Amino acid sequence: MVGLISGEWLFWGGIAVMGVAAASGILCLAVFRFTGSRLKKQLEKEYGKPRS
């Protein structure tokens, strides 16, 4: 099997980093959506519903 040249390492490494970044973004979005709804319920409990 022929080894990868430098440019190919950069190409495939970049694709791998983009995949990890996309997966992390999706995970963060899910966590913030869950904690945001919990925070909204707590704030409504303490301060009432927003005026607008």
mmCIF entry with sequence, helices, sheets and N, C-alpha, C, O atoms, coordinates in Angstrom:
data_MODEL
# 
_entry.id   MODEL 
# 
_entity.id                         1 
_entity.type                       polymer 
_entity.pdbx_number_of_molecules   1 
# 
_entity_poly.entity_id                      1 
_entity_poly.type                           'polypeptide(L)' 
_entity_poly.nstd_linkage                   no 
_entity_poly.nstd_monomer                   no 
_entity_poly.pdbx_seq_one_letter_code       MVGLISGEWLFWGGIAVMGVAAASGILCLAVFRFTGSRLKKQLEKEYGKPRS 
_entity_poly.pdbx_seq_one_letter_code_can   MVGLISGEWLFWGGIAVMGVAAASGILCLAVFRFTGSRLKKQLEKEYGKPRS 
_entity_poly.pdbx_strand_id                 A 
# 
loop_
_entity_poly_seq.entity_id 
_entity_poly_seq.num 
_entity_poly_seq.mon_id 
_entity_poly_seq.hetero 
1 1  MET n 
1 2  VAL n 
1 3  GLY n 
1 4  LEU n 
1 5  ILE n 
1 6  SER n 
1 7  GLY n 
1 8  GLU n 
1 9  TRP n 
1 10 LEU n 
1 11 PHE n 
1 12 TRP n 
1 13 GLY n 
1 14 GLY n 
1 15 ILE n 
1 16 ALA n 
1 17 VAL n 
1 18 MET n 
1 19 GLY n 
1 20 VAL n 
1 21 ALA n 
1 22 ALA n 
1 23 ALA n 
1 24 SER n 
1 25 GLY n 
1 26 ILE n 
1 27 LEU n 
1 28 CYS n 
1 29 LEU n 
1 30 ALA n 
1 31 VAL n 
1 32 PHE n 
1 33 ARG n 
1 34 PHE n 
1 35 THR n 
1 36 GLY n 
1 37 SER n 
1 38 ARG n 
1 39 LEU n 
1 40 LYS n 
1 41 LYS n 
1 42 GLN n 
1 43 LEU n 
1 44 GLU n 
1 45 LYS n 
1 46 GLU n 
1 47 TYR n 
1 48 GLY n 
1 49 LYS n 
1 50 PRO n 
1 51 ARG n 
1 52 SER n 
# 
_struct_asym.id          A 
_struct_asym.entity_id   1 
# 
_struct_conf.conf_type_id            HELX_P 
_struct_conf.id                      HELX_P1 
_struct_conf.pdbx_PDB_helix_id       AA1 
_struct_conf.beg_label_comp_id       SER 
_struct_conf.beg_label_asym_id       A 
_struct_conf.beg_label_seq_id        6 
_struct_conf.pdbx_beg_PDB_ins_code   ? 
_struct_conf.end_label_comp_id       TYR 
_struct_conf.end_label_asym_id       A 
_struct_conf.end_label_seq_id        47 
_struct_conf.pdbx_end_PDB_ins_code   ? 
_struct_conf.beg_auth_comp_id        SER 
_struct_conf.beg_auth_asym_id        A 
_struct_conf.beg_auth_seq_id         6 
_struct_conf.end_auth_comp_id        TYR 
_struct_conf.end_auth_asym_id        A 
_struct_conf.end_auth_seq_id         47 
_struct_conf.pdbx_PDB_helix_class    1 
_struct_conf.details                 ? 
_struct_conf.pdbx_PDB_helix_length   42 
# 
_struct_conf_type.id          HELX_P 
_struct_conf_type.criteria    ? 
_struct_conf_type.reference   ? 
# 
loop_
_atom_site.group_PDB 
_atom_site.id 
_atom_site.type_symbol 
_atom_site.label_atom_id 
_atom_site.label_alt_id 
_atom_site.label_comp_id 
_atom_site.label_asym_id 
_atom_site.label_entity_id 
_atom_site.label_seq_id 
_atom_site.pdbx_PDB_ins_code 
_atom_site.Cartn_x 
_atom_site.Cartn_y 
_atom_site.Cartn_z 
_atom_site.occupancy 
_atom_site.B_iso_or_equiv 
_atom_site.pdbx_formal_charge 
_atom_site.auth_seq_id 
_atom_site.auth_comp_id 
_atom_site.auth_asym_id 
_atom_site.auth_atom_id 
_atom_site.pdbx_PDB_model_num 
ATOM 1   N N  . MET A 1 1  ? 0.845   -1.178 0.000  1.00 0.00 ? 1  MET A N  1 
ATOM 2   C CA . MET A 1 1  ? 0.000   0.000  0.000  1.00 0.00 ? 1  MET A CA 1 
ATOM 3   C C  . MET A 1 1  ? 0.889   1.240  0.000  1.00 0.00 ? 1  MET A C  1 
ATOM 4   O O  . MET A 1 1  ? 1.891   1.293  0.713  1.00 0.00 ? 1  MET A O  1 
ATOM 5   N N  . VAL A 1 2  ? 0.529   2.205  -0.777 1.00 0.00 ? 2  VAL A N  1 
ATOM 6   C CA . VAL A 1 2  ? 1.291   3.439  -0.892 1.00 0.00 ? 2  VAL A CA 1 
ATOM 7   C C  . VAL A 1 2  ? 0.862   4.387  0.220  1.00 0.00 ? 2  VAL A C  1 
ATOM 8   O O  . VAL A 1 2  ? -0.329  4.537  0.493  1.00 0.00 ? 2  VAL A O  1 
ATOM 9   N N  . GLY A 1 3  ? 1.842   5.028  0.862  1.00 0.00 ? 3  GLY A N  1 
ATOM 10  C CA . GLY A 1 3  ? 1.531   5.985  1.928  1.00 0.00 ? 3  GLY A CA 1 
ATOM 11  C C  . GLY A 1 3  ? 0.938   7.258  1.377  1.00 0.00 ? 3  GLY A C  1 
ATOM 12  O O  . GLY A 1 3  ? 1.079   7.567  0.194  1.00 0.00 ? 3  GLY A O  1 
ATOM 13  N N  . LEU A 1 4  ? 0.272   7.994  2.246  1.00 0.00 ? 4  LEU A N  1 
ATOM 14  C CA . LEU A 1 4  ? -0.344  9.251  1.842  1.00 0.00 ? 4  LEU A CA 1 
ATOM 15  C C  . LEU A 1 4  ? 0.713   10.343 1.768  1.00 0.00 ? 4  LEU A C  1 
ATOM 16  O O  . LEU A 1 4  ? 1.621   10.397 2.597  1.00 0.00 ? 4  LEU A O  1 
ATOM 17  N N  . ILE A 1 5  ? 0.591   11.206 0.779  1.00 0.00 ? 5  ILE A N  1 
ATOM 18  C CA . ILE A 1 5  ? 1.501   12.339 0.693  1.00 0.00 ? 5  ILE A CA 1 
ATOM 19  C C  . ILE A 1 5  ? 1.001   13.449 1.602  1.00 0.00 ? 5  ILE A C  1 
ATOM 20  O O  . ILE A 1 5  ? -0.115  13.389 2.117  1.00 0.00 ? 5  ILE A O  1 
ATOM 21  N N  . SER A 1 6  ? 1.821   14.447 1.791  1.00 0.00 ? 6  SER A N  1 
ATOM 22  C CA . SER A 1 6  ? 1.525   15.520 2.743  1.00 0.00 ? 6  SER A CA 1 
ATOM 23  C C  . SER A 1 6  ? 0.192   16.196 2.448  1.00 0.00 ? 6  SER A C  1 
ATOM 24  O O  . SER A 1 6  ? -0.588  16.451 3.365  1.00 0.00 ? 6  SER A O  1 
ATOM 25  N N  . GLY A 1 7  ? -0.076  16.486 1.189  1.00 0.00 ? 7  GLY A N  1 
ATOM 26  C CA . GLY A 1 7  ? -1.329  17.149 0.829  1.00 0.00 ? 7  GLY A CA 1 
ATOM 27  C C  . GLY A 1 7  ? -2.551  16.305 1.150  1.00 0.00 ? 7  GLY A C  1 
ATOM 28  O O  . GLY A 1 7  ? -3.592  16.834 1.540  1.00 0.00 ? 7  GLY A O  1 
ATOM 29  N N  . GLU A 1 8  ? -2.426  14.993 0.987  1.00 0.00 ? 8  GLU A N  1 
ATOM 30  C CA . GLU A 1 8  ? -3.553  14.115 1.305  1.00 0.00 ? 8  GLU A CA 1 
ATOM 31  C C  . GLU A 1 8  ? -3.807  14.069 2.804  1.00 0.00 ? 8  GLU A C  1 
ATOM 32  O O  . GLU A 1 8  ? -4.957  14.006 3.239  1.00 0.00 ? 8  GLU A O  1 
ATOM 33  N N  . TRP A 1 9  ? -2.739  14.099 3.594  1.00 0.00 ? 9  TRP A N  1 
ATOM 34  C CA . TRP A 1 9  ? -2.918  14.131 5.052  1.00 0.00 ? 9  TRP A CA 1 
ATOM 35  C C  . TRP A 1 9  ? -3.680  15.390 5.461  1.00 0.00 ? 9  TRP A C  1 
ATOM 36  O O  . TRP A 1 9  ? -4.584  15.333 6.295  1.00 0.00 ? 9  TRP A O  1 
ATOM 37  N N  . LEU A 1 10 ? -3.314  16.514 4.874  1.00 0.00 ? 10 LEU A N  1 
ATOM 38  C CA . LEU A 1 10 ? -4.006  17.761 5.192  1.00 0.00 ? 10 LEU A CA 1 
ATOM 39  C C  . LEU A 1 10 ? -5.480  17.697 4.764  1.00 0.00 ? 10 LEU A C  1 
ATOM 40  O O  . LEU A 1 10 ? -6.361  18.151 5.494  1.00 0.00 ? 10 LEU A O  1 
ATOM 41  N N  . PHE A 1 11 ? -5.736  17.143 3.601  1.00 0.00 ? 11 PHE A N  1 
ATOM 42  C CA . PHE A 1 11 ? -7.100  17.035 3.099  1.00 0.00 ? 11 PHE A CA 1 
ATOM 43  C C  . PHE A 1 11 ? -7.963  16.170 4.015  1.00 0.00 ? 11 PHE A C  1 
ATOM 44  O O  . PHE A 1 11 ? -9.021  16.602 4.473  1.00 0.00 ? 11 PHE A O  1 
ATOM 45  N N  . TRP A 1 12 ? -7.503  14.946 4.276  1.00 0.00 ? 12 TRP A N  1 
ATOM 46  C CA . TRP A 1 12 ? -8.303  14.038 5.096  1.00 0.00 ? 12 TRP A CA 1 
ATOM 47  C C  . TRP A 1 12 ? -8.349  14.485 6.558  1.00 0.00 ? 12 TRP A C  1 
ATOM 48  O O  . TRP A 1 12 ? -9.353  14.281 7.241  1.00 0.00 ? 12 TRP A O  1 
ATOM 49  N N  . GLY A 1 13 ? -7.281  15.083 7.028  1.00 0.00 ? 13 GLY A N  1 
ATOM 50  C CA . GLY A 1 13 ? -7.290  15.627 8.392  1.00 0.00 ? 13 GLY A CA 1 
ATOM 51  C C  . GLY A 1 13 ? -8.291  16.761 8.523  1.00 0.00 ? 13 GLY A C  1 
ATOM 52  O O  . GLY A 1 13 ? -8.986  16.867 9.534  1.00 0.00 ? 13 GLY A O  1 
ATOM 53  N N  . GLY A 1 14 ? -8.367  17.611 7.502  1.00 0.00 ? 14 GLY A N  1 
ATOM 54  C CA . GLY A 1 14 ? -9.345  18.698 7.523  1.00 0.00 ? 14 GLY A CA 1 
ATOM 55  C C  . GLY A 1 14 ? -10.768 18.193 7.509  1.00 0.00 ? 14 GLY A C  1 
ATOM 56  O O  . GLY A 1 14 ? -11.633 18.735 8.197  1.00 0.00 ? 14 GLY A O  1 
ATOM 57  N N  . ILE A 1 15 ? -11.014 17.156 6.728  1.00 0.00 ? 15 ILE A N  1 
ATOM 58  C CA . ILE A 1 15 ? -12.358 16.568 6.701  1.00 0.00 ? 15 ILE A CA 1 
ATOM 59  C C  . ILE A 1 15 ? -12.703 15.964 8.069  1.00 0.00 ? 15 ILE A C  1 
ATOM 60  O O  . ILE A 1 15 ? -13.834 16.087 8.539  1.00 0.00 ? 15 ILE A O  1 
ATOM 61  N N  . ALA A 1 16 ? -11.729 15.320 8.697  1.00 0.00 ? 16 ALA A N  1 
ATOM 62  C CA . ALA A 1 16 ? -11.967 14.736 10.028 1.00 0.00 ? 16 ALA A CA 1 
ATOM 63  C C  . ALA A 1 16 ? -12.255 15.822 11.056 1.00 0.00 ? 16 ALA A C  1 
ATOM 64  O O  . ALA A 1 16 ? -13.157 15.670 11.880 1.00 0.00 ? 16 ALA A O  1 
ATOM 65  N N  . VAL A 1 17 ? -11.500 16.914 11.018 1.00 0.00 ? 17 VAL A N  1 
ATOM 66  C CA . VAL A 1 17 ? -11.723 18.013 11.965 1.00 0.00 ? 17 VAL A CA 1 
ATOM 67  C C  . VAL A 1 17 ? -13.092 18.646 11.731 1.00 0.00 ? 17 VAL A C  1 
ATOM 68  O O  . VAL A 1 17 ? -13.778 18.986 12.694 1.00 0.00 ? 17 VAL A O  1 
ATOM 69  N N  . MET A 1 18 ? -13.503 18.810 10.479 1.00 0.00 ? 18 MET A N  1 
ATOM 70  C CA . MET A 1 18 ? -14.832 19.363 10.197 1.00 0.00 ? 18 MET A CA 1 
ATOM 71  C C  . MET A 1 18 ? -15.928 18.438 10.713 1.00 0.00 ? 18 MET A C  1 
ATOM 72  O O  . MET A 1 18 ? -16.947 18.913 11.215 1.00 0.00 ? 18 MET A O  1 
ATOM 73  N N  . GLY A 1 19 ? -15.737 17.142 10.600 1.00 0.00 ? 19 GLY A N  1 
ATOM 74  C CA . GLY A 1 19 ? -16.728 16.199 11.124 1.00 0.00 ? 19 GLY A CA 1 
ATOM 75  C C  . GLY A 1 19 ? -16.851 16.279 12.630 1.00 0.00 ? 19 GLY A C  1 
ATOM 76  O O  . GLY A 1 19 ? -17.955 16.256 13.174 1.00 0.00 ? 19 GLY A O  1 
ATOM 77  N N  . VAL A 1 20 ? -15.709 16.373 13.307 1.00 0.00 ? 20 VAL A N  1 
ATOM 78  C CA . VAL A 1 20 ? -15.729 16.496 14.771 1.00 0.00 ? 20 VAL A CA 1 
ATOM 79  C C  . VAL A 1 20 ? -16.390 17.812 15.183 1.00 0.00 ? 20 VAL A C  1 
ATOM 80  O O  . VAL A 1 20 ? -17.162 17.846 16.141 1.00 0.00 ? 20 VAL A O  1 
ATOM 81  N N  . ALA A 1 21 ? -16.092 18.891 14.465 1.00 0.00 ? 21 ALA A N  1 
ATOM 82  C CA . ALA A 1 21 ? -16.696 20.184 14.781 1.00 0.00 ? 21 ALA A CA 1 
ATOM 83  C C  . ALA A 1 21 ? -18.213 20.156 14.571 1.00 0.00 ? 21 ALA A C  1 
ATOM 84  O O  . ALA A 1 21 ? -18.959 20.714 15.377 1.00 0.00 ? 21 ALA A O  1 
ATOM 85  N N  . ALA A 1 22 ? -18.665 19.520 13.508 1.00 0.00 ? 22 ALA A N  1 
ATOM 86  C CA . ALA A 1 22 ? -20.105 19.424 13.252 1.00 0.00 ? 22 ALA A CA 1 
ATOM 87  C C  . ALA A 1 22 ? -20.802 18.600 14.332 1.00 0.00 ? 22 ALA A C  1 
ATOM 88  O O  . ALA A 1 22 ? -21.875 18.968 14.811 1.00 0.00 ? 22 ALA A O  1 
ATOM 89  N N  . ALA A 1 23 ? -20.186 17.487 14.709 1.00 0.00 ? 23 ALA A N  1 
ATOM 90  C CA . ALA A 1 23 ? -20.774 16.645 15.759 1.00 0.00 ? 23 ALA A CA 1 
ATOM 91  C C  . ALA A 1 23 ? -20.820 17.395 17.095 1.00 0.00 ? 23 ALA A C  1 
ATOM 92  O O  . ALA A 1 23 ? -21.803 17.299 17.830 1.00 0.00 ? 23 ALA A O  1 
ATOM 93  N N  . SER A 1 24 ? -19.760 18.137 17.405 1.00 0.00 ? 24 SER A N  1 
ATOM 94  C CA . SER A 1 24 ? -19.735 18.918 18.646 1.00 0.00 ? 24 SER A CA 1 
ATOM 95  C C  . SER A 1 24 ? -20.796 20.014 18.617 1.00 0.00 ? 24 SER A C  1 
ATOM 96  O O  . SER A 1 24 ? -21.440 20.282 19.632 1.00 0.00 ? 24 SER A O  1 
ATOM 97  N N  . GLY A 1 25 ? -20.978 20.638 17.476 1.00 0.00 ? 25 GLY A N  1 
ATOM 98  C CA . GLY A 1 25 ? -21.998 21.673 17.355 1.00 0.00 ? 25 GLY A CA 1 
ATOM 99  C C  . GLY A 1 25 ? -23.393 21.140 17.578 1.00 0.00 ? 25 GLY A C  1 
ATOM 100 O O  . GLY A 1 25 ? -24.209 21.775 18.247 1.00 0.00 ? 25 GLY A O  1 
ATOM 101 N N  . ILE A 1 26 ? -23.669 19.976 17.021 1.00 0.00 ? 26 ILE A N  1 
ATOM 102 C CA . ILE A 1 26 ? -24.984 19.355 17.208 1.00 0.00 ? 26 ILE A CA 1 
ATOM 103 C C  . ILE A 1 26 ? -25.199 18.987 18.674 1.00 0.00 ? 26 ILE A C  1 
ATOM 104 O O  . ILE A 1 26 ? -26.291 19.175 19.209 1.00 0.00 ? 26 ILE A O  1 
ATOM 105 N N  . LEU A 1 27 ? -24.170 18.467 19.317 1.00 0.00 ? 27 LEU A N  1 
ATOM 106 C CA . LEU A 1 27 ? -24.269 18.120 20.734 1.00 0.00 ? 27 LEU A CA 1 
ATOM 107 C C  . LEU A 1 27 ? -24.509 19.368 21.579 1.00 0.00 ? 27 LEU A C  1 
ATOM 108 O O  . LEU A 1 27 ? -25.359 19.354 22.469 1.00 0.00 ? 27 LEU A O  1 
ATOM 109 N N  . CYS A 1 28 ? -23.775 20.441 21.314 1.00 0.00 ? 28 CYS A N  1 
ATOM 110 C CA . CYS A 1 28 ? -23.967 21.684 22.068 1.00 0.00 ? 28 CYS A CA 1 
ATOM 111 C C  . CYS A 1 28 ? -25.362 22.250 21.855 1.00 0.00 ? 28 CYS A C  1 
ATOM 112 O O  . CYS A 1 28 ? -25.987 22.727 22.802 1.00 0.00 ? 28 CYS A O  1 
ATOM 113 N N  . LEU A 1 29 ? -25.852 22.203 20.635 1.00 0.00 ? 29 LEU A N  1 
ATOM 114 C CA . LEU A 1 29 ? -27.191 22.697 20.338 1.00 0.00 ? 29 LEU A CA 1 
ATOM 115 C C  . LEU A 1 29 ? -28.234 21.943 21.163 1.00 0.00 ? 29 LEU A C  1 
ATOM 116 O O  . LEU A 1 29 ? -29.147 22.550 21.723 1.00 0.00 ? 29 LEU A O  1 
ATOM 117 N N  . ALA A 1 30 ? -28.096 20.625 21.234 1.00 0.00 ? 30 ALA A N  1 
ATOM 118 C CA . ALA A 1 30 ? -29.047 19.821 22.006 1.00 0.00 ? 30 ALA A CA 1 
ATOM 119 C C  . ALA A 1 30 ? -28.966 20.153 23.498 1.00 0.00 ? 30 ALA A C  1 
ATOM 120 O O  . ALA A 1 30 ? -29.995 20.282 24.161 1.00 0.00 ? 30 ALA A O  1 
ATOM 121 N N  . VAL A 1 31 ? -27.760 20.290 24.021 1.00 0.00 ? 31 VAL A N  1 
ATOM 122 C CA . VAL A 1 31 ? -27.593 20.591 25.451 1.00 0.00 ? 31 VAL A CA 1 
ATOM 123 C C  . VAL A 1 31 ? -28.154 21.971 25.773 1.00 0.00 ? 31 VAL A C  1 
ATOM 124 O O  . VAL A 1 31 ? -28.870 22.125 26.763 1.00 0.00 ? 31 VAL A O  1 
ATOM 125 N N  . PHE A 1 32 ? -27.840 22.987 24.950 1.00 0.00 ? 32 PHE A N  1 
ATOM 126 C CA . PHE A 1 32 ? -28.318 24.334 25.225 1.00 0.00 ? 32 PHE A CA 1 
ATOM 127 C C  . PHE A 1 32 ? -29.833 24.440 25.081 1.00 0.00 ? 32 PHE A C  1 
ATOM 128 O O  . PHE A 1 32 ? -30.465 25.216 25.799 1.00 0.00 ? 32 PHE A O  1 
ATOM 129 N N  . ARG A 1 33 ? -30.423 23.679 24.171 1.00 0.00 ? 33 ARG A N  1 
ATOM 130 C CA . ARG A 1 33 ? -31.869 23.695 24.031 1.00 0.00 ? 33 ARG A CA 1 
ATOM 131 C C  . ARG A 1 33 ? -32.527 23.108 25.290 1.00 0.00 ? 33 ARG A C  1 
ATOM 132 O O  . ARG A 1 33 ? -33.537 23.629 25.765 1.00 0.00 ? 33 ARG A O  1 
ATOM 133 N N  . PHE A 1 34 ? -31.958 22.036 25.820 1.00 0.00 ? 34 PHE A N  1 
ATOM 134 C CA . PHE A 1 34 ? -32.513 21.421 27.028 1.00 0.00 ? 34 PHE A CA 1 
ATOM 135 C C  . PHE A 1 34 ? -32.344 22.334 28.230 1.00 0.00 ? 34 PHE A C  1 
ATOM 136 O O  . PHE A 1 34 ? -33.303 22.566 28.967 1.00 0.00 ? 34 PHE A O  1 
ATOM 137 N N  . THR A 1 35 ? -31.137 22.857 28.441 1.00 0.00 ? 35 THR A N  1 
ATOM 138 C CA . THR A 1 35 ? -30.912 23.702 29.607 1.00 0.00 ? 35 THR A CA 1 
ATOM 139 C C  . THR A 1 35 ? -31.630 25.038 29.466 1.00 0.00 ? 35 THR A C  1 
ATOM 140 O O  . THR A 1 35 ? -32.028 25.631 30.468 1.00 0.00 ? 35 THR A O  1 
ATOM 141 N N  . GLY A 1 36 ? -31.802 25.518 28.237 1.00 0.00 ? 36 GLY A N  1 
ATOM 142 C CA . GLY A 1 36 ? -32.520 26.778 28.028 1.00 0.00 ? 36 GLY A CA 1 
ATOM 143 C C  . GLY A 1 36 ? -33.984 26.669 28.396 1.00 0.00 ? 36 GLY A C  1 
ATOM 144 O O  . GLY A 1 36 ? -34.548 27.589 28.988 1.00 0.00 ? 36 GLY A O  1 
ATOM 145 N N  . SER A 1 37 ? -34.603 25.551 28.051 1.00 0.00 ? 37 SER A N  1 
ATOM 146 C CA . SER A 1 37 ? -36.018 25.387 28.407 1.00 0.00 ? 37 SER A CA 1 
ATOM 147 C C  . SER A 1 37 ? -36.175 25.243 29.920 1.00 0.00 ? 37 SER A C  1 
ATOM 148 O O  . SER A 1 37 ? -37.148 25.734 30.493 1.00 0.00 ? 37 SER A O  1 
ATOM 149 N N  . ARG A 1 38 ? -35.233 24.580 30.559 1.00 0.00 ? 38 ARG A N  1 
ATOM 150 C CA . ARG A 1 38 ? -35.275 24.451 32.019 1.00 0.00 ? 38 ARG A CA 1 
ATOM 151 C C  . ARG A 1 38 ? -35.074 25.810 32.688 1.00 0.00 ? 38 ARG A C  1 
ATOM 152 O O  . ARG A 1 38 ? -35.738 26.128 33.674 1.00 0.00 ? 38 ARG A O  1 
ATOM 153 N N  . LEU A 1 39 ? -34.154 26.608 32.144 1.00 0.00 ? 39 LEU A N  1 
ATOM 154 C CA . LEU A 1 39 ? -33.909 27.947 32.687 1.00 0.00 ? 39 LEU A CA 1 
ATOM 155 C C  . LEU A 1 39 ? -35.133 28.836 32.491 1.00 0.00 ? 39 LEU A C  1 
ATOM 156 O O  . LEU A 1 39 ? -35.491 29.601 33.387 1.00 0.00 ? 39 LEU A O  1 
ATOM 157 N N  . LYS A 1 40 ? -35.776 28.744 31.333 1.00 0.00 ? 40 LYS A N  1 
ATOM 158 C CA . LYS A 1 40 ? -36.967 29.559 31.067 1.00 0.00 ? 40 LYS A CA 1 
ATOM 159 C C  . LYS A 1 40 ? -38.079 29.235 32.060 1.00 0.00 ? 40 LYS A C  1 
ATOM 160 O O  . LYS A 1 40 ? -38.749 30.140 32.559 1.00 0.00 ? 40 LYS A O  1 
ATOM 161 N N  . LYS A 1 41 ? -38.279 27.953 32.347 1.00 0.00 ? 41 LYS A N  1 
ATOM 162 C CA . LYS A 1 41 ? -39.302 27.567 33.323 1.00 0.00 ? 41 LYS A CA 1 
ATOM 163 C C  . LYS A 1 41 ? -38.970 28.126 34.702 1.00 0.00 ? 41 LYS A C  1 
ATOM 164 O O  . LYS A 1 41 ? -39.861 28.602 35.406 1.00 0.00 ? 41 LYS A O  1 
ATOM 165 N N  . GLN A 1 42 ? -37.700 28.073 35.095 1.00 0.00 ? 42 GLN A N  1 
ATOM 166 C CA . GLN A 1 42 ? -37.289 28.580 36.405 1.00 0.00 ? 42 GLN A CA 1 
ATOM 167 C C  . GLN A 1 42 ? -37.484 30.095 36.489 1.00 0.00 ? 42 GLN A C  1 
ATOM 168 O O  . GLN A 1 42 ? -37.951 30.607 37.507 1.00 0.00 ? 42 GLN A O  1 
ATOM 169 N N  . LEU A 1 43 ? -37.125 30.815 35.416 1.00 0.00 ? 43 LEU A N  1 
ATOM 170 C CA . LEU A 1 43 ? -37.297 32.271 35.421 1.00 0.00 ? 43 LEU A CA 1 
ATOM 171 C C  . LEU A 1 43 ? -38.762 32.658 35.450 1.00 0.00 ? 43 LEU A C  1 
ATOM 172 O O  . LEU A 1 43 ? -39.128 33.614 36.133 1.00 0.00 ? 43 LEU A O  1 
ATOM 173 N N  . GLU A 1 44 ? -39.623 31.929 34.715 1.00 0.00 ? 44 GLU A N  1 
ATOM 174 C CA . GLU A 1 44 ? -41.051 32.218 34.760 1.00 0.00 ? 44 GLU A CA 1 
ATOM 175 C C  . GLU A 1 44 ? -41.620 31.945 36.143 1.00 0.00 ? 44 GLU A C  1 
ATOM 176 O O  . GLU A 1 44 ? -42.525 32.645 36.598 1.00 0.00 ? 44 GLU A O  1 
ATOM 177 N N  . LYS A 1 45 ? -41.098 30.944 36.799 1.00 0.00 ? 45 LYS A N  1 
ATOM 178 C CA . LYS A 1 45 ? -41.544 30.620 38.159 1.00 0.00 ? 45 LYS A CA 1 
ATOM 179 C C  . LYS A 1 45 ? -41.162 31.736 39.126 1.00 0.00 ? 45 LYS A C  1 
ATOM 180 O O  . LYS A 1 45 ? -41.954 32.104 39.993 1.00 0.00 ? 45 LYS A O  1 
ATOM 181 N N  . GLU A 1 46 ? -39.953 32.274 38.981 1.00 0.00 ? 46 GLU A N  1 
ATOM 182 C CA . GLU A 1 46 ? -39.478 33.289 39.914 1.00 0.00 ? 46 GLU A CA 1 
ATOM 183 C C  . GLU A 1 46 ? -39.990 34.688 39.596 1.00 0.00 ? 46 GLU A C  1 
ATOM 184 O O  . GLU A 1 46 ? -40.319 35.441 40.513 1.00 0.00 ? 46 GLU A O  1 
ATOM 185 N N  . TYR A 1 47 ? -40.066 35.057 38.302 1.00 0.00 ? 47 TYR A N  1 
ATOM 186 C CA . TYR A 1 47 ? -40.368 36.428 37.926 1.00 0.00 ? 47 TYR A CA 1 
ATOM 187 C C  . TYR A 1 47 ? -41.655 36.601 37.147 1.00 0.00 ? 47 TYR A C  1 
ATOM 188 O O  . TYR A 1 47 ? -42.043 37.735 36.868 1.00 0.00 ? 47 TYR A O  1 
ATOM 189 N N  . GLY A 1 48 ? -42.321 35.539 36.790 1.00 0.00 ? 48 GLY A N  1 
ATOM 190 C CA . GLY A 1 48 ? -43.538 35.636 36.001 1.00 0.00 ? 48 GLY A CA 1 
ATOM 191 C C  . GLY A 1 48 ? -43.229 35.622 34.507 1.00 0.00 ? 48 GLY A C  1 
ATOM 192 O O  . GLY A 1 48 ? -42.071 35.586 34.090 1.00 0.00 ? 48 GLY A O  1 
ATOM 193 N N  . LYS A 1 49 ? -44.305 35.652 33.714 1.00 0.00 ? 49 LYS A N  1 
ATOM 194 C CA . LYS A 1 49 ? -44.136 35.609 32.267 1.00 0.00 ? 49 LYS A CA 1 
ATOM 195 C C  . LYS A 1 49 ? -43.614 36.937 31.745 1.00 0.00 ? 49 LYS A C  1 
ATOM 196 O O  . LYS A 1 49 ? -43.897 37.983 32.329 1.00 0.00 ? 49 LYS A O  1 
ATOM 197 N N  . PRO A 1 50 ? -42.849 36.913 30.639 1.00 0.00 ? 50 PRO A N  1 
ATOM 198 C CA . PRO A 1 50 ? -42.368 38.167 30.050 1.00 0.00 ? 50 PRO A CA 1 
ATOM 199 C C  . PRO A 1 50 ? -43.524 39.016 29.511 1.00 0.00 ? 50 PRO A C  1 
ATOM 200 O O  . PRO A 1 50 ? -44.559 38.476 29.120 1.00 0.00 ? 50 PRO A O  1 
ATOM 201 N N  . ARG A 1 51 ? -43.356 40.313 29.489 1.00 0.00 ? 51 ARG A N  1 
ATOM 202 C CA . ARG A 1 51 ? -44.430 41.228 29.057 1.00 0.00 ? 51 ARG A CA 1 
ATOM 203 C C  . ARG A 1 51 ? -44.668 41.189 27.561 1.00 0.00 ? 51 ARG A C  1 
ATOM 204 O O  . ARG A 1 51 ? -45.808 41.328 27.119 1.00 0.00 ? 51 ARG A O  1 
ATOM 205 N N  . SER A 1 52 ? -43.625 41.005 26.773 1.00 0.00 ? 52 SER A N  1 
ATOM 206 C CA . SER A 1 52 ? -43.804 41.095 25.326 1.00 0.00 ? 52 SER A CA 1 
ATOM 207 C C  . SER A 1 52 ? -44.176 39.808 24.691 1.00 0.00 ? 52 SER A C  1 
ATOM 208 O O  . SER A 1 52 ? -44.356 39.749 23.474 1.00 0.00 ? 52 SER A O  1 
# 
